[in-house]
Amino acid sequence: MRVLMFGWEFPPHISGGLGTACYGLTRGLSHIKDLDVTFVVPKAFGDEDQSAMKLVGANNISIRQRKLDVQYFTKKLDYIEVESKLVPYVDPEDFWTLNELEVAGSRKLIQTNEEGRIEFSGKYGADLMQEIANYAVVANVIAQDTDFDLIHAHDWLCYPAGIAAKEASGKPLVVHVHATDFDRSGGSVNPAVFDIEKRGMNAADKIIAVSNLTRRTVIEKYGIAPEKVVTVYNAVEPTNEINGQVIRKNMDEKIVTFLGRITMQKGPEYFIEVANQVLQKMDNVRFVMAGSGDMMEKMIRRAASLKIMDKFHFTGFLKGDDVFTMLRMSDLYVMPSVSEPFGISPLEAMQSSVPVLISHQSGVAEILTYAIKTNFWDIDAMSDAIYGVLSYPGLSKMFIKHGKTEVDSLKWENSARHAKEVYNSMIN
């Protein structure tokens, strides 16, 4: 079986959990006999690990003189390469109803370089909607030139690419929902993003959700038939070689860590309020907020207004080994997410022999037994739990011992087998 898979990022070039999950799943799929994955990203940097699959960068694909049959765009488009001096691509609102544009007597729809390739940043910048649209154009070309049995598109950024590949090939499409805009926005969804998500889910033959929490959102908020949506839980990469390292903190104080995007979805404001409560009960503890995001300045101001900055630290965005170094320095990891489709970082903390406190509003709470669970808004319950873990070594050791055993059983190979079952149902 050959799978054409579309993602947006891939390690080491990641900005969040999406790239980590894509990497883990592809490595898990590589253990399945007679299954090959071609993984496509908007921009390939050349230093990605390709041991488990073939990586293709959309930025390296020429669309020169290609005829694209994209029924989902409402008409057939005859693409001709253009120079970079042309006007920008149409607004994202017009993406689904493209019209030809006459410029200097030629039909010119999209900017390419002199080699007929589209430039991609591969990031989440101001031109994100345009890059998503461009990615779909290249996906159509890739689908024409690649031999495969089905399409797998990760998250809303890649749904248009998956749809375009399906229209070009007629092959079945599975979309993988790692998060929805209801999670990211707290319910105040972006209409353009919601429309892309809805179109992707409607076009898909099967939908994979990363938790039952996400599955319910897909069914209830997007009106998708329950039998179309399957839950396949995420897992975590083994890190035995890292766990053997010893980290010394150079201090006797305990460390409580928040690690993730500093944005509304992750509940950073609750972490700061909890820190303030705990510091009123005990002094030998420091709190760390590791990450970056749109709420970072607001969180710094709030911590300063509470006069706890001498015990509160902001590290900025961490990745790679720095993540595990921070975790191994910690005595407790806290994820107070308001709406977390899954959440891989608690698993990484448990791997690093760190107790974890997570919200009931997270998908990972569905599969973990040896984790402390509270509601994200329950400041009192969280502060009591933190105080207990830090004050009673026996409690901490219990969560470390059993949590490590539990997380070691959550392997990407198992997730990959479940994904393969979804593939089989589509092919058969």
BELNOR-V902190 format. One record per residue. RES is the residue in one small letter. PSI is psi as a letter, one per 20 degrees, with the letter a starting at -180 (none if undefined). OMEGA is omega as a letter, one per 30 degrees, with the letter a starting at -180 (* if undefined). Layout:
BEGIN
res=[RES:RES]
psi=[PSI:PSI]
omega=[OMEGA:OMEGA]
END
This chain:
BEGIN
res=[m:r:v:l:m:f:g:w:e:f:p:p:h:i:s:g:g:l:g:t:a:c:y:g:l:t:r:g:l:s:h:i:k:d:l:d:v:t:f:v:v:p:k:a:f:g:d:e:d:q:s:a:m:k:l:v:g:a:n:n:i:s:i:r:q:r:k:l:d:v:q:y:f:t:k:k:l:d:y:i:e:v:e:s:k:l:v:p:y:v:d:p:e:d:f:w:t:l:n:e:l:e:v:a:g:s:r:k:l:i:q:t:n:e:e:g:r:i:e:f:s:g:k:y:g:a:d:l:m:q:e:i:a:n:y:a:v:v:a:n:v:i:a:q:d:t:d:f:d:l:i:h:a:h:d:w:l:c:y:p:a:g:i:a:a:k:e:a:s:g:k:p:l:v:v:h:v:h:a:t:d:f:d:r:s:g:g:s:v:n:p:a:v:f:d:i:e:k:r:g:m:n:a:a:d:k:i:i:a:v:s:n:l:t:r:r:t:v:i:e:k:y:g:i:a:p:e:k:v:v:t:v:y:n:a:v:e:p:t:n:e:i:n:g:q:v:i:r:k:n:m:d:e:k:i:v:t:f:l:g:r:i:t:m:q:k:g:p:e:y:f:i:e:v:a:n:q:v:l:q:k:m:d:n:v:r:f:v:m:a:g:s:g:d:m:m:e:k:m:i:r:r:a:a:s:l:k:i:m:d:k:f:h:f:t:g:f:l:k:g:d:d:v:f:t:m:l:r:m:s:d:l:y:v:m:p:s:v:s:e:p:f:g:i:s:p:l:e:a:m:q:s:s:v:p:v:l:i:s:h:q:s:g:v:a:e:i:l:t:y:a:i:k:t:n:f:w:d:i:d:a:m:s:d:a:i:y:g:v:l:s:y:p:g:l:s:k:m:f:i:k:h:g:k:t:e:v:d:s:l:k:w:e:n:s:a:r:h:a:k:e:v:y:n:s:m:i:n]
psi=[p:p:p:o:p:p:r:h:q:p:q:j:n:q:j:a:i:g:h:g:g:g:g:g:g:h:h:g:h:i:i:p:q:k:p:p:p:o:p:p:q:g:p:p:i:i:j:q:o:k:h:i:r:p:p:p:p:h:i:j:p:p:k:p:l:p:o:p:n:n:h:i:j:i:r:p:p:o:p:p:q:r:r:i:i:r:q:r:q:q:q:h:h:j:h:i:l:q:q:q:p:o:o:k:j:q:o:o:h:q:p:r:a:i:j:j:q:p:p:q:h:j:a:l:a:h:k:g:h:g:h:g:g:h:h:h:g:h:h:g:g:g:h:h:i:q:o:r:h:r:p:o:p:o:r:h:h:i:g:h:g:g:g:h:h:g:h:h:h:j:q:q:p:p:q:o:o:h:r:r:i:h:g:h:i:k:h:m:q:o:h:g:g:g:g:g:g:g:g:g:h:h:h:q:h:q:p:p:q:i:r:h:g:h:g:h:g:g:g:h:h:i:k:q:p:h:i:i:p:p:p:o:q:r:b:q:p:q:l:h:h:h:h:i:q:p:p:p:i:k:q:i:q:q:p:p:p:p:o:a:p:m:r:g:h:i:k:h:h:h:g:g:h:g:g:g:g:h:i:i:h:q:h:l:q:q:p:p:o:o:a:r:r:i:j:g:g:h:h:g:h:g:h:g:h:i:l:j:h:i:j:p:p:p:i:a:p:q:r:c:h:h:g:h:g:g:g:i:i:q:i:p:p:p:n:l:p:h:o:o:g:e:n:h:h:h:h:h:g:h:h:j:l:p:q:q:p:r:q:i:k:q:h:h:h:h:i:p:g:l:q:p:p:r:q:h:i:n:g:g:g:g:h:g:g:g:g:g:h:h:h:n:h:h:g:g:h:g:h:g:g:h:h:g:g:g:h:i:i:n:q:h:h:g:g:h:h:h:h:h:h:g:g:h:h:g:g:none]
omega=[a:a:l:a:l:l:a:l:a:a:g:a:a:l:a:a:a:l:l:l:l:l:a:a:a:l:l:l:a:l:a:a:l:l:a:a:l:a:a:l:l:a:l:a:l:a:l:l:a:a:a:a:l:a:l:l:l:l:a:a:l:l:a:l:l:l:a:l:a:a:a:l:l:l:l:a:l:a:l:a:l:l:a:a:a:l:a:l:a:l:a:l:a:a:a:l:a:l:l:a:l:l:l:l:a:l:a:a:a:a:l:l:a:l:a:a:l:l:l:l:a:a:a:a:a:a:a:a:l:l:l:l:l:l:l:l:a:l:l:l:l:a:l:a:a:l:a:a:l:a:l:a:a:l:a:a:a:a:l:l:l:l:a:l:l:l:a:a:a:a:a:a:l:l:a:a:l:l:l:l:l:l:a:a:a:l:l:a:l:a:a:l:l:a:l:l:a:l:l:a:l:a:a:l:l:l:l:l:a:l:l:l:l:l:l:l:l:a:a:a:a:l:a:l:a:a:a:a:a:l:l:a:l:l:a:l:l:a:a:a:l:a:a:a:a:l:l:a:a:l:l:a:l:l:l:a:l:a:a:l:a:a:a:a:a:l:a:a:l:l:l:l:l:l:l:l:a:a:l:a:a:a:a:a:l:l:a:l:a:l:l:a:a:a:a:a:l:a:l:l:a:l:l:a:l:l:l:a:l:l:a:a:l:a:a:a:l:l:l:a:a:l:a:l:l:a:a:l:a:l:l:l:a:l:a:a:l:l:a:a:l:a:a:a:l:l:l:l:l:l:a:l:l:l:a:l:a:a:l:a:l:l:a:l:a:a:a:l:a:l:l:a:l:l:a:a:a:a:a:a:l:a:l:a:l:l:a:a:a:a:a:a:a:l:l:a:l:l:l:a:a:l:l:l:a:a:l:l:a:a:l:l:l:l:a:l:l:l:l:l:l:l:a:a:l:a:a:*]
END
